[in-house]
Amino acid sequence: MFTGQQSSVRFFRTGQRISQQAGGFGRWLFIAPGLILILFGVAILLWPELLAYMVAGLFIAIGFSITGWGWRLSQRRRNTSARWQTIDEY
């Protein structure tokens, strides 16, 4: 359907380049994520409560990540304002 589009041609060429550079390992860079997602899907079908744990873990990880970014931003802003104050004093 979209095989003649510029983006699909670009993606196909990129995939070929990765496969050629990495040898046999290159194709696993595309196959492994698909297999992992299939296994997660089967595991969730077998143990539905696993989905709740995965979503909760995802929320916790995202929460820590956003909190860390906010902390870094405040530290950088504090450091930047301290530098500008010392420049203004000269």
Rosetta blueprint (number, residue, H / E / L):
1 M L
2 F L
3 T L
4 G L
5 Q L
6 Q H
7 S H
8 S H
9 V H
10 R H
11 F H
12 F H
13 R H
14 T H
15 G H
16 Q H
17 R H
18 I H
19 S H
20 Q H
21 Q H
22 A H
23 G L
24 G L
25 F H
26 G H
27 R H
28 W H
29 L H
30 F H
31 I H
32 A H
33 P H
34 G H
35 L H
36 I H
37 L H
38 I H
39 L H
40 F H
41 G H
42 V H
43 A H
44 I H
45 L H
46 L H
47 W L
48 P L
49 E H
50 L H
51 L H
52 A H
53 Y H
54 M H
55 V H
56 A H
57 G H
58 L H
59 F H
60 I H
61 A H
62 I H
63 G H
64 F H
65 S H
66 I H
67 T H
68 G H
69 W H
70 G H
71 W H
72 R H
73 L H
74 S H
75 Q H
76 R H
77 R H
78 R H
79 N H
80 T H
81 S H
82 A H
83 R H
84 W H
85 Q H
86 T H
87 I H
88 D H
89 E H
90 Y L
